[in-house]
């Protein structure tokens, strides 16, 4: 019953996340149409990475992961009032620290921009960063609010909040960007201001539900509270791990911009968006649900339930992510042409982005491992182990990134950055799995491996059917003189539907229980 509740809750989050991802896809299509893989787009990507770094660090990453177990434990043992007092303390401290950091950073950038010898890429990136820096305060407050609502097993509104960013972004692209400025470098600033507005709204829409559960606005800076100290004690190692990972991502953008070309960060960005689409729908949704579930088991020292939940989550995750990663690899170029190739995003941009996507595609699977293993460590209030592993993975990834940039042909160097990311994440996931096995015992690796093998067999059949369908239909429609976009749309969609059908039929014939798990969870949800 609880496993099915996990899948149902993940389904709620996944449905809301799907809405956000669809809106995000519309947003990215518009960004591609207006900015392509230009310097303006790459400068925006680099500038936007920095507030996102702090979002992962203080918001949905380390601080949320440290707060939820302590918040749940306090609420269960001492009642809701002490738990909400803890939350107010944390939110107040976060507001003070980030406000000071933002103010100092904006002033520092203003002074640096007075230099007369600035490169064009720097002169564009830093002003964009100035505009978006305050976004990191509001998005961190929004992310912590999401974590607190998730602790009450309320997932819908937190999962809908990211859609606000995409709605504001899309409206800005449609209603404002075409009518201002005369160059991409001028128009990109409208997008930066839209990001800031969206951050404020993402936090604001969650406040009514927080009030319903007992939260009240107010300043509170009791840094000596032992619970606050416990949260920051847990956060410290996790922050280091998150910082290493996010700084490494930032270094990727900077290396791509400085050593490969002004188009490279944009090509990596658009390929990543296609990876995040399926990952966010299921893997990220599952991770959101698992942290409070694991925290409840850990508070009762019920390690057997943690093992069972890990197995159940991994089997269902593999069932979805194996075909998704193989499908993206098989149809990388056609999908990019269909979605992005319009106006400023031409054939060259499609080729550059397709190379990155082909190397990122296997990462759709390995990126998901951490979504299961890391919440288990956090629920056990062990934030040090994931940090140590992440640090090793970051060093490995950085070494591989530099190696690939120095040795690969120019047109493939950004693909090397993507491959280095995948290898680093695979290393991270495998080591976390081994360490979790040593601590809790086996979650049932044999059963997980059998499920993975079934999914691989189904995905192999799917890949052949998908590629053959796409190629044959595309050739036929070209001979029938169909317009390019109509040909791309029909051939890709039909190929995907055929591939999905083949995958389900093959795995069903192999008696994959994951199909039944999902169906039963949906049936129970429908009966409610």
C-alpha positions in Angstrom: 0.0 0.0 0.0 2.8 2.5 0.9 4.7 1.6 -2.2 1.6 2.3 -4.3 1.2 5.6 -2.3 4.7 6.5 -3.3 3.9 5.9 -7.0 0.6 7.8 -6.7 2.3 10.8 -5.0 5.1 10.6 -7.6 2.3 10.6 -10.2 0.8 13.8 -8.8 4.2 15.5 -8.8 5.0 14.0 -12.2 1.8 15.3 -13.7 2.4 18.8 -12.3 6.0 18.6 -13.4 4.9 17.4 -16.9 2.9 20.6 -17.1 5.9 22.6 -16.2 8.1 20.7 -18.6 5.7 21.2 -21.5 5.6 24.9 -20.7 9.4 24.8 -20.4 9.6 23.2 -23.8 7.5 25.9 -25.3 9.7 28.4 -23.6 12.9 26.8 -25.0 11.4 26.6 -28.5 10.8 30.4 -28.3 14.3 31.0 -27.0 15.7 28.9 -29.8 13.7 30.8 -32.4 14.7 34.3 -31.1 18.3 33.6 -30.0 19.5 30.3 -31.5 23.0 29.4 -30.3 24.1 33.0 -30.3 26.4 34.8 -27.9 23.3 36.4 -26.2 21.9 33.0 -25.5 25.2 31.6 -24.2 25.7 34.7 -22.0 22.2 34.2 -20.5 22.8 30.5 -19.9 26.1 31.3 -18.0 24.5 34.1 -16.0 21.4 32.0 -15.1 23.6 29.2 -13.9 24.8 31.2 -10.9 21.5 31.9 -9.2 20.5 28.3 -10.0 23.7 27.2 -8.2 22.3 28.9 -5.0 18.9 27.4 -5.6 20.4 23.9 -5.5 22.6 24.8 -2.6 20.2 26.6 -0.2 16.8 25.8 -1.7 15.9 22.4 -3.1 19.3 20.9 -2.4 21.3 20.8 0.8 19.2 23.0 3.1 15.9 21.3 2.2 17.4 17.9 2.6 18.8 18.8 6.0 15.6 20.6 7.1 13.0 18.0 6.2 14.2 15.1 8.5 14.7 17.5 11.5 11.3 19.2 10.8 9.5 15.9 10.6 11.2 14.5 13.7 10.4 17.7 15.7 6.7 17.7 14.5 6.2 14.1 15.4 7.9 14.2 18.8 7.2 17.8 20.0 4.2 19.0 18.0 3.7 21.4 15.1 4.5 24.7 16.9 8.2 23.9 17.7 8.5 22.6 14.1 7.2 25.8 12.6 9.4 27.8 14.9 12.3 25.9 13.5 11.1 26.7 9.9 10.8 30.4 10.7 14.4 30.4 12.1 15.8 28.8 9.0 13.9 31.0 6.6 14.9 34.2 8.4 18.5 33.2 8.5 18.5 32.3 4.8 16.9 35.7 3.9 19.5 37.7 5.8 22.5 35.7 4.4 21.3 35.8 0.8 20.3 39.4 0.9 23.7 40.5 2.1 25.4 38.2 -0.6 23.2 39.6 -3.3 23.8 43.3 -2.4 27.6 42.8 -2.2 27.7 40.9 -5.5 25.6 43.5 -7.4 27.9 46.3 -6.1 31.0 44.2 -7.0 29.8 43.6 -10.5 29.0 47.3 -11.0 32.6 48.2 -10.0 34.1 45.5 -12.3 32.0 46.7 -15.3 33.8 50.0 -15.2 37.0 48.4 -16.6 37.6 49.6 -20.1 39.1 46.3 -21.4 36.1 44.0 -21.0 35.6 41.2 -23.5 32.3 41.2 -25.4 31.1 38.0 -23.7 31.9 39.4 -20.2 30.3 42.8 -20.9 27.0 41.0 -21.7 27.1 38.2 -19.1 27.7 40.3 -16.0 24.8 42.8 -16.5 22.5 39.9 -17.0 23.8 38.4 -13.8 23.1 41.6 -11.9 19.5 41.5 -13.0 19.0 37.9 -12.0 20.9 37.7 -8.7 17.9 38.7 -6.5 16.1 35.7 -8.1 18.2 33.4 -6.0 16.6 34.7 -2.8 13.0 34.2 -3.9 13.6 30.9 -5.6 15.4 29.6 -2.4 12.5 30.7 -0.3 10.1 29.0 -2.8 12.2 25.8 -2.7 12.2 25.6 1.1 8.4 26.2 1.1 8.1 23.3 -1.3 10.1 21.1 1.1 7.9 22.1 4.1 4.7 21.3 2.2 6.2 18.0 1.0 6.8 17.2 4.7 3.0 17.2 5.1 2.7 15.0 2.0 1.2 17.9 0.1 2.8 17.8 -3.4 0.5 19.4 -5.9 1.0 23.2 -5.3 4.8 22.8 -4.8 5.0 20.9 -8.0 2.9 23.5 -9.8 5.1 26.4 -8.6 7.8 25.9 -11.3 5.2 26.3 -13.9 4.9 30.0 -12.9 8.4 30.6 -14.1 7.6 29.1 -17.5 4.3 30.9 -17.8 5.9 34.3 -17.1 8.8 33.4 -19.4 6.6 32.4 -22.3 4.4 35.4 -22.0 7.5 37.6 -22.0 8.8 35.9 -25.2 5.4 36.4 -26.9 4.3 39.8 -25.7 7.5 41.7 -25.0 10.6 40.3 -26.6 9.5 40.8 -30.3 8.7 44.5 -29.6 11.8 45.7 -27.8 15.3 46.3 -28.9 16.9 45.7 -32.3 19.4 42.9 -31.4 19.5 39.7 -29.4 21.8 41.3 -26.9 19.1 43.9 -26.1 16.1 41.6 -26.1 17.7 39.0 -23.7 17.4 41.5 -20.8 13.6 41.2 -21.0 14.0 37.5 -20.3 16.3 38.2 -17.3 13.7 40.6 -15.7 11.0 38.0 -16.3 13.0 35.4 -14.4 13.2 37.7 -11.4 9.4 38.3 -11.4 8.8 34.6 -11.6 10.9 33.9 -8.6 8.8 36.2 -6.5 5.6 34.6 -7.7 6.8 31.1 -7.2 7.3 31.8 -3.5 4.1 33.8 -3.1 1.7 31.2 -4.4 2.8 28.7 -1.7 2.1 31.0 1.3 -1.6 30.3 1.6 -1.1 26.6 1.9 1.7 27.0 4.3 -0.6 29.2 6.5 -3.2 26.4 6.3 -0.7 24.0 7.9 0.3 26.4 10.6 3.2 28.6 9.2 3.2 32.3 10.1 5.4 35.0 8.6 7.8 36.6 11.0 11.5 37.2 11.7 13.3 34.8 14.0 17.1 34.5 14.4 17.6 32.1 17.2 20.8 30.7 16.0 21.5 28.9 19.3 18.4 26.7 19.0 19.8 23.2 19.0 17.4 22.2 16.2 18.7 25.0 14.0 22.3 24.0 14.8 21.3 20.4 13.9 20.0 21.5 10.5 23.1 23.5 9.7 25.3 20.7 11.0 23.6 18.4 8.5 23.6 21.0 5.8 27.3 21.7 6.0 28.6 18.6 4.2 25.6 18.5 1.8 26.3 22.1 0.9 29.9 21.3 0.0 28.7 18.4 -2.2 26.1 20.5 -3.9 28.5 23.4 -4.3 31.1 21.1 -5.9 28.5 19.7 -8.3 27.1 23.1 -9.3 30.4 24.8 -9.5 31.5 22.0 -11.8 28.4 22.7 -14.0 29.3 26.4 -14.0 32.9 25.5 -15.0 31.4 23.5 -17.9 29.6 26.6 -19.2 32.6 28.8 -18.7 35.0 26.3 -20.4 32.5 25.9 -23.3 32.3 29.7 -23.7 36.0 30.4 -23.4 37.6 27.3 -25.0 35.1 26.0 -27.6 33.0 28.8 -29.0 30.2 31.3 -28.3 27.7 28.7 -29.5 28.7 25.9 -27.2 27.0 26.8 -23.9 23.7 27.3 -25.8 24.0 23.9 -27.5 24.6 22.2 -24.2 21.7 24.1 -22.7 19.2 23.0 -25.4 20.3 19.4 -25.2 20.1 19.4 -21.4 16.5 20.7 -21.7 15.5 17.5 -23.6 17.2 15.4 -20.9 15.4 17.2 -18.1 12.0 16.8 -19.7 11.6 13.0 -19.0 13.8 13.1 -15.9 11.7 15.7 -14.2 8.4 14.0 -15.0 9.4 10.8 -13.1 12.8 10.8 -11.5 12.7 14.2 -9.9 9.1 13.6 -8.9 10.0 10.3 -7.3 12.9 11.9 -5.4 10.6 14.6 -4.1 8.2 12.0 -2.6 11.0 9.7 -1.3 12.7 12.1 1.1 9.7 12.5 3.5 8.9 8.8 3.1 12.5 7.8 3.9 12.6 10.3 6.8 9.5 8.7 8.3 11.1 5.2 8.1 14.4 6.5 9.5 12.7 8.2 12.4 11.3 4.8 13.4 14.6 3.1 12.6 12.8 0.8 10.1 15.6 0.0 7.7 13.7 -2.9 6.2 11.1 -0.5 4.9 13.8 1.8 3.5 15.3 -1.2 1.6 11.9 -2.2 0.2 11.1 1.3 -0.9 14.5 1.7 -2.6 14.0 -1.6 -4.6 10.5 -0.6 -5.6 11.6 2.9 -6.7 14.6 1.6 -8.6 12.7 -1.0 -10.5 10.0 1.5 -11.6 12.6 4.1 -12.4 14.6 1.8 -14.6 11.4 0.7 -16.4 10.8 4.3 -17.5 14.3 5.7 -17.9 16.0 2.9 -19.9 13.7 3.3 -22.9 13.6 7.1 -22.5 17.5 7.3 -22.7 17.7 4.9 -25.6 14.9 6.6 -27.5 16.6 10.0 -27.1 19.8 8.6 -28.4 18.2 7.0 -31.4 16.1 10.1 -32.4 18.5 12.8 -31.2 18.8 14.7 -34.5 15.1 14.3 -35.6 13.8 15.5 -32.3 16.0 18.5 -32.2 15.1 19.5 -35.8 11.4 19.1 -35.0 11.4 21.1 -31.7 14.0 23.8 -32.2 14.9 24.3 -35.8 13.2 27.5 -36.8 14.3 31.1 -37.5 17.6 31.7 -35.7 18.1 28.0 -34.8 19.3 26.6 -38.1 20.8 23.4 -39.4 24.2 24.2 -37.8 22.6 24.7 -34.4 20.7 21.4 -34.8 23.9 19.6 -35.5 25.7 21.1 -32.6 22.9 20.3 -30.2 22.3 16.8 -31.5 26.0 15.9 -30.8 25.6 17.0 -27.2 22.3 15.2 -26.8 23.7 11.9 -28.0 26.3 12.0 -25.3 23.9 13.2 -22.7 21.2 10.6 -23.5 22.7 7.7 -21.4 22.9 10.2 -18.5 19.1 10.2 -18.4 19.5 6.8 -16.7 22.5 7.5 -14.4 21.3 10.9 -13.4 18.3 9.2 -11.9 20.2 6.9 -9.5 21.1 9.8 -7.2 17.4 10.7 -7.0 16.9 7.5 -5.1 20.1 7.0 -3.2 20.8 10.5 -2.0 17.4 11.0 -0.2 18.0 7.7 1.6 21.3 9.0 3.1 19.7 12.4 3.9 16.8 10.7 5.7 19.4 8.8 7.8 20.8 12.3 8.6 24.0 11.4 6.9 24.9 14.2 4.6 28.7 13.6 4.7 28.8 10.4 2.7 27.0 11.8 -0.5 29.4 14.8 -0.2 32.5 12.6 -0.2 31.3 10.6 -3.1 30.2 13.7 -5.0 33.6 15.3 -4.5 35.3 12.3 -6.1 32.9 12.3 -8.9 33.5 16.0 -9.5 37.2 15.6 -9.7 36.8 12.7 -12.1 34.4 14.7 -14.3 36.6 17.8 -14.3 39.7 15.7 -15.3 37.7 14.1 -18.1 36.3 17.4 -19.3 39.7 19.0 -19.6 41.0 15.8 -21.4 38.2 15.7 -23.9 38.4 19.4 -24.6 42.2 19.1 -25.3 42.0 15.9 -27.4 38.7 15.9 -29.3 38.0 17.7 -32.6 36.5 21.1 -32.2 33.0 20.2 -33.4 32.9 17.4 -30.8 34.5 19.1 -27.8 31.1 20.1 -26.2 30.0 16.4 -26.6 33.1 15.5 -24.5 31.8 17.8 -21.8 28.4 16.0 -21.9 30.1 12.6 -21.8 32.3 13.6 -18.8 29.1 14.6 -16.9 27.5 11.2 -17.6 30.6 9.3 -16.5 30.9 11.3 -13.3 27.3 10.8 -12.4 27.5 7.0 -13.2 30.5 6.8 -10.8 28.5 8.8 -8.2 25.5 6.5 -8.4 27.4 3.2 -8.3 29.5 4.2 -5.3 26.4 5.5 -3.4 24.6 2.2 -4.1 27.6 0.2 -2.7 27.8 2.3 0.4 24.1 2.1 1.0 24.2 -1.7 0.6 26.9 -1.9 3.3 24.8 0.2 5.7 21.3 -1.1 5.2 21.9 -4.5 3.5 20.8 -5.5 0.0 17.6 -3.9 -1.3 17.2 -6.9 -3.6 19.8 -6.3 -6.3 19.0 -9.6 -8.1 15.4 -8.5 -8.6 16.4 -5.0 -9.7 18.9 -6.6 -12.2 16.2 -8.8 -13.6 13.9 -5.8 -14.0 16.7 -3.9 -15.7 17.4 -6.8 -18.1 13.7 -7.0 -19.1 13.7 -3.3 -19.7 16.9 -3.4 -21.8 15.4 -6.2 -24.0 12.3 -4.2 -24.5 14.2 -1.1 -25.2 16.4 -2.8 -27.8 13.4 -3.9 -29.7 11.9 -0.5 -29.3 15.1 1.2 -30.7 15.0 -0.9 -33.9 11.3 -0.3 -34.4 11.6 3.4 -33.7 14.5 4.1 -36.0 13.0 2.0 -38.8 9.6 3.7 -38.5 11.1 7.2 -38.5 13.4 6.6 -41.5 10.8 4.9 -43.6 8.0 7.3 -42.9 10.2 10.4 -43.3 11.4 9.1 -46.7 7.9 8.4 -47.8 6.5 11.8 -46.8 9.4 13.6 -48.5 8.5 11.8 -51.8 4.9 12.9 -51.2 6.1 16.6 -51.0 5.0 17.1 -47.5 6.3 20.4 -45.9 9.4 19.9 -43.8 7.8 20.6 -40.4 4.8 18.4 -41.2 7.2 15.6 -42.3 9.3 16.0 -39.1 6.2 16.0 -36.8 4.5 13.0 -38.4 7.6 10.9 -38.6 8.9 11.6 -35.1 5.5 11.2 -33.4 4.6 8.0 -35.2 8.0 6.6 -34.5 7.7 7.4 -30.8 4.2 5.8 -30.6 5.4 2.7 -32.4 8.4 2.4 -30.2 6.4 2.8 -27.0 3.9 0.2 -28.1 6.7 -2.3 -28.9 8.4 -1.6 -25.5 5.2 -2.2 -23.6 4.3 -5.3 -25.5 7.7 -6.8 -25.2 8.0 -6.1 -21.5 4.5 -7.3 -20.9 5.3 -10.6 -22.6 8.3 -10.8 -20.3 5.9 -10.3 -17.3 7.4 -7.1 -16.1 5.6 -6.3 -12.8 6.3 -2.5 -13.2 3.4 -2.2 -15.6 1.0 -3.7 -13.0 2.4 -1.4 -10.3 1.7 1.7 -12.3 -1.8 0.5 -13.3 -2.8 -0.4 -9.7 -1.5 2.9 -8.4 -3.6 4.8 -11.0 -6.7 2.7 -10.3 -6.5 3.5 -6.6 -6.0 7.1 -7.4 -9.0 7.0 -9.7 -11.2 5.4 -7.1 -10.4 8.2 -4.7 
